[in-house]
Structure formats: structure tokens, C-alpha cells
Amino acid sequence: MNGKTFFEFCMSIRQRHVEDAVHGVITELDENAVRSSIKFVDYKVDETSDHPVTATLQLKDGQLAHVRCKYLVGADGGRSTVRALSSIPFPGVSSPHKWVRLDAIVKSDLPVQRGPGVGVESDAHGNVLWVPTDNGRTRIGFVLKDELYGVDGSSVTAETVMEEARKALLPNSLEFVQLDWWTVYAIGQRVAEQFRKGRVILAGDAAHTHSSGAAQGMNTGIHDATNLAWKLAGVVKGWYKEEVLDVYGSERRASAQYLIELDKDVASLISGKIPERFNAPPDADVNEYLYGVFEASAGFGVGLEVSYPENLLNKTYPGDELSSTVQVGHRGPDAALFRPGARFPRRLQELVASSGRRFSILVFAGEVHSVDGFPTLPEARAAKYAELRQYVDSAESFARTLADVFQFVTVVRGEGVMQPAEAIGVPPLGKMAYDHTGDAYDKYGVRTGEGALVVLRPDGIAGFAAPLALDGIRAVGLYFEGFVEPRTISQGAPLWKVGSAVGEVSVEGQEEHTV
Ligand SMILES: Cc1cc2nc3c(=O)[nH]c(=O)nc-3n(C[C@H](O)[C@H](O)[C@H](O)COP(=O)(O)OP(=O)(O)OC[C@H]3O[C@@H](n4cnc5c(N)ncnc54)[C@H](O)[C@@H]3O)c2cc1C
């Protein structure tokens, strides 16, 4: 993971535990949010209404209920009713291979048992998946022979899959202590033609299905949700222009298409066939190709290198000056930073977290030098910073004219004590953090003698970068004007008040914010 994340490990957790964790958090926020045994059956749209969508639901007792809303998100799985009712085509192919997946407590003499996942070569069963997961369970996966599958798989039993698993792992032994779950399935590789059609938005398996070979189904659905949630909330709240929802569609559809292409290779290689596009020699080792594909796509697989092209939300600075080497459309790197006077570092990703509401403007103010024992910005850069601060406080600033969706974090290279305003010369924009080791400056490719402005979207993707200068912050304003709605009176006072004191609220268990 090459320093792209704060964590030092990679762990496979079964989907049911991820679902339980997500369910727990949603229930904490609203205990009625998740309801079962309610079936969505139909919807209609009336654009003249404030809440144009009326969804029809069938309750447990068969009664129909109607819910009115602004948008309808179809996250209802591969056989999505929402997708079908919206006449959104779902083109693709079905692979002829049938795969088995099982979770069990097992005993085996395989040399690698509880380490990272491995692939075991088997002539009859393709590349056998062996992934130690949580609570002493192991996930085992392999290709099921056509004759055992029969016409529709109805003759396959738990005994069949355990017996085939034992054969697949020969000459190593395999003993089942407890079989928790198993499934046999055919692979369909499909992507919906549109992820957004008017008031309807598709996410998860409703929008894309593929094999479990790259273990990306749920992961990709979670990326859909992370990409969509803040955009949809922002449009519904009146903060963003509606085009932002089209960006969801284009970003996530391109990502799903990339995954399908990857999945075609992985599914074919796991089933023992090298895809033609590799032009492999007749005696080529299929497993070498499989590992090559996994290695090349590892960053995408763990989610850290999921990236998006240039669009309304990911824009390159129009000037010639390259102030940061961070790539727009890619995840903003994490880094260890110190709050003023702190002994322990905080994660940059933690400092910019905002419950998905705010874009973070990282103000890389450059390096401080010691003057009379105090860390101080050199005069020229301090003047630039003061100019920025003045612009942000002024009536023309986007932070005052546009909807309240911004937060600033000032990142200074060097070490400092309690007086950020003294180090910078003016009260800092937003929270202030010191980069003791140059970690953030290195990862964002910012010169310590120049500084830079880097915008991170609420989902952590870098959206824009500009020089630390008045032109730079004005360019940031133009970038936001492309998709943020003007501030309305009902949205209340702006975050930035001219000449007012800047405070920080940092109470354990609550979101940190600047006032
Ligand atoms: C064997 C196997 C192994 C897998 N392994 C992995 C893995 O290792 N990693 C990974 O990331 N993914 C994996 N996946 C894929 C993953 O399970 C799916 O991609 C994921 O569950 C999709 O989530 P979803 O919420 O979009 O759809 P679903 O999980 O299908 O959920 C849709 C929900 O909508 C409900 N629903 C459907 N229609 C209606 C309706 N009309 N009204 C009301 N409710 C409705 C359903 O009851 C269901 O609860 C695997 C899948 C399989 C089959």
C-alpha cells in the first residue's frame, strides 16, 4: 500500500460483519431507518411537485403505502426492480463457469493457513482461493465441474461442495470442522447503461454485477455510496447544482466498467484460461498471468487507487504554475500532522473529516523558520498568506457568497507551539497543523518555499490545486462557482465573519470545527 494509508495491515472481513457494522451505525443515527419486509413495487414522477417521486411500497400485511421524495435510489441488487421499471438497459455477458464459495472452520496441512490469502493451483478446479477471514473461518473458492452443476445446480449439496473442496486441495489434506455457508453461482458481468436517469439513481449490484474473483462487489457498492451520499445530500439541501449528480453517474460508471474488464481477465484466469488479449505462448503458466493482473490492480482492489477523470469536480489549474503534484481525481494522501503544542500526531484525513458536508481547502503555507526561538513564516510568504486571509474575509469571497460547504486547514512545514497566529502573522485559516517531518509536503508534492492550495472533496478525492496566491484562491473560487449554489438567506450567517475572532471547538466525541 506504499504509504498511501495510515494502516499497516490488510485484513479480509466477511461481508456479514461489514453489514452488521454499517447497520449498527445507521441504527444509532435513526433506529427506524432500516426496515425489512417492505417491498418496493412501483413509482411515478410528477415534476410539478416539490417531491416529484411517489414510490409505492407493499407492507408486511399486503397493504400499499406511498412515499413521496425527491430522488429514488435503486440499491436493490442485481435483479433491481427500480432499474427494470426505469427501463435502464443492463447489457453484458454471462460466463459459462460455475463457481463455489464456502466459509468454514477447517483443518489442513497446507503450508500457509492463517496468513494472507493465497491461490492454490489445481488441474481440475482452476485456481483455488484460500483466504483466512475473521473468527477462525477460511473462505475457499473453486470452479465447479459442469457435470456436477447439471442443468440448474439444484442437485448440488453441502456434501458435494465439501467433497470437491477436498479434491481441489489434493495432495494437501482438508477436514471440515464446521461449514457455515456455501454457494454455487454463475457469473454475470453487466453494467447499467445509465447510473442516473432523471430522478432515479442506481448503486451497488443494481448498477453493476461481476464475479467475486477480484472480491469487489460489495467494495464497489460502498464506493458508489461514498461517491453519491454527499452529492445527493448537497443537491437535496440546495448546496450543489444538480449536474453534480451526473458526475456521480459518469465517475462510478467508468469505475464499474474498468472493474468489469479487470473481472473478465480475473474470472477467465481463475477458471484456467488465459484471455486472448495477452497473446500468451501455448506453454504459458496461467497462474503467473493471474498474479500479474492482481499485482497491477492491487491499488484499485484495496480502494486506495480508485480514481476519476477530469470533470466538473476534478479540475486542473488553468495557469502554467504547478504548485502541487497531487493528481486531481485521485485520493488525497494521508499524512501525520501535529496540532499546535501536541505531542502526538493526528491523521490529515481525520483533520479534514466533516461528516461528508464540507470541501476541505488545505492551505500549505510553506516552511517556518526560527526567529528569536519562535517559528515564523518568511516575510514574503506571510504577506501572501495575509492577502489570502483578507480575501477569504471579504464580501466577494466564495466562502461568503456560496453555500456553506467549506472548511480550511492550514498546514505549516516545521514545528510550532501554541501561537499559530504569531507564526503566520494573521489568524490562520481554519484549523492549523504542523508537518514536523515533511510527510504531507512530500506526499502532496508541495515545495516548502512556495506553498500551495489543495482542495479535497468531501469523499477525500483531490478536486483542485492552485498556487498560494491571490490568483490561486480566486481560481479556487471559480472552481467552486462551477457547481456550488449561491448562499441563501435561510442558510444563515457565513462561516467567515470580517474581523471576528476565530475559535476552534474540539470536544471529545464531537466533530471538530472552526467558529
Ligand atoms: C459468493 C459471493 C462472494 C462474494 N464475495 C465478495 C467479496 O469478497 N467482496 C466483495 O466486495 N463482494 C463480494 N460479493 C459481492 C457482494 O455480495 C455484492 O456485490 C453485494 O452484496 C451487493 O450489495 P447491494 O446492496 O448492491 O445488493 P444486495 O446485497 O443484493 O442487496 C439488495 C437488497 O435489496 C433488497 N431488495 C431487492 N428488491 C427489493 C424490492 N423490490 N423491495 C425492497 N427491497 C428489495 C434485497 O432484499 C436486498 O436486501 C460476493 C458475492 C457472492 C455471490
The ligand as a MOL file (V3000), in Angstrom:
LIG
                    3D

  0  0  0     0  0            999 V3000
M  V30 BEGIN CTAB
M  V30 COUNTS 53 58 0 0 0
M  V30 BEGIN ATOM
M  V30 1 C -20.3420 -15.8990 -3.4740 0
M  V30 2 C -20.1450 -14.4470 -3.4390 0
M  V30 3 C -18.9650 -13.9390 -2.9160 0
M  V30 4 C -18.7550 -12.5730 -2.8660 0
M  V30 5 N -17.5860 -12.0970 -2.3250 0
M  V30 6 C -17.3750 -10.7700 -2.2600 0
M  V30 7 C -16.1670 -10.2520 -1.7060 0
M  V30 8 O -15.2750 -10.9890 -1.2830 0
M  V30 9 N -16.0090 -8.9080 -1.6480 0
M  V30 10 C -16.9650 -8.0650 -2.0930 0
M  V30 11 O -16.7690 -6.8470 -2.0200 0
M  V30 12 N -18.1230 -8.5340 -2.6290 0
M  V30 13 C -18.3570 -9.8550 -2.7290 0
M  V30 14 N -19.5250 -10.3330 -3.2830 0
M  V30 15 C -20.4970 -9.4030 -3.8680 0
M  V30 16 C -21.4320 -8.7750 -2.8560 0
M  V30 17 O -22.0820 -9.7580 -2.1070 0
M  V30 18 C -22.4640 -7.9160 -3.5930 0
M  V30 19 O -21.8170 -7.1310 -4.5530 0
M  V30 20 C -23.2000 -7.0070 -2.6130 0
M  V30 21 O -23.9630 -7.7530 -1.7060 0
M  V30 22 C -24.1420 -6.0680 -3.3650 0
M  V30 23 O -24.7820 -5.2490 -2.4360 0
M  V30 24 P -26.1050 -4.4720 -2.8310 0
M  V30 25 O -26.5700 -3.8150 -1.5700 0
M  V30 26 O -25.8810 -3.6390 -4.0270 0
M  V30 27 O -27.1430 -5.6020 -3.2760 0
M  V30 28 P -27.7260 -6.7900 -2.4140 0
M  V30 29 O -26.7360 -7.2930 -1.4220 0
M  V30 30 O -28.2970 -7.7470 -3.3980 0
M  V30 31 O -28.8950 -6.1000 -1.5790 0
M  V30 32 C -30.0770 -5.6610 -2.2010 0
M  V30 33 C -31.1550 -5.5830 -1.1440 0
M  V30 34 O -32.3290 -5.0410 -1.7490 0
M  V30 35 C -33.4470 -5.8220 -1.3470 0
M  V30 36 N -34.4760 -5.7380 -2.4060 0
M  V30 37 C -34.4220 -6.2140 -3.6700 0
M  V30 38 N -35.5510 -5.9140 -4.3340 0
M  V30 39 C -36.3330 -5.2260 -3.4630 0
M  V30 40 C -37.6310 -4.6420 -3.5600 0
M  V30 41 N -38.3550 -4.6880 -4.6750 0
M  V30 42 N -38.1410 -4.0260 -2.4710 0
M  V30 43 C -37.4200 -3.9570 -1.3120 0
M  V30 44 N -36.1820 -4.4810 -1.1680 0
M  V30 45 C -35.6460 -5.1070 -2.2340 0
M  V30 46 C -32.8960 -7.2280 -1.1750 0
M  V30 47 O -33.7450 -7.9650 -0.3070 0
M  V30 48 C -31.5390 -6.9450 -0.5610 0
M  V30 49 O -31.6230 -6.8220 0.8360 0
M  V30 50 C -19.7510 -11.6930 -3.3570 0
M  V30 51 C -20.9460 -12.2020 -3.8860 0
M  V30 52 C -21.1320 -13.5790 -3.9470 0
M  V30 53 C -22.4050 -14.1270 -4.5310 0
M  V30 END ATOM
M  V30 BEGIN BOND
M  V30 1 1 1 2
M  V30 2 1 2 3
M  V30 3 2 2 52
M  V30 4 2 3 4
M  V30 5 1 4 5
M  V30 6 1 4 50
M  V30 7 2 5 6
M  V30 8 1 6 7
M  V30 9 1 6 13
M  V30 10 2 7 8
M  V30 11 1 7 9
M  V30 12 1 9 10
M  V30 13 2 10 11
M  V30 14 1 10 12
M  V30 15 2 12 13
M  V30 16 1 13 14
M  V30 17 1 14 15
M  V30 18 1 14 50
M  V30 19 1 15 16
M  V30 20 1 16 17
M  V30 21 1 16 18
M  V30 22 1 18 19
M  V30 23 1 18 20
M  V30 24 1 20 21
M  V30 25 1 20 22
M  V30 26 1 22 23
M  V30 27 1 23 24
M  V30 28 2 24 25
M  V30 29 1 24 26
M  V30 30 1 24 27
M  V30 31 1 27 28
M  V30 32 2 28 29
M  V30 33 1 28 30
M  V30 34 1 28 31
M  V30 35 1 31 32
M  V30 36 1 32 33
M  V30 37 1 33 34
M  V30 38 1 33 48
M  V30 39 1 34 35
M  V30 40 1 35 36
M  V30 41 1 35 46
M  V30 42 1 36 37
M  V30 43 1 36 45
M  V30 44 2 37 38
M  V30 45 1 38 39
M  V30 46 1 39 40
M  V30 47 2 39 45
M  V30 48 1 40 41
M  V30 49 2 40 42
M  V30 50 1 42 43
M  V30 51 2 43 44
M  V30 52 1 44 45
M  V30 53 1 46 47
M  V30 54 1 46 48
M  V30 55 1 48 49
M  V30 56 2 50 51
M  V30 57 1 51 52
M  V30 58 1 52 53
M  V30 END BOND
M  V30 END CTAB
M  END
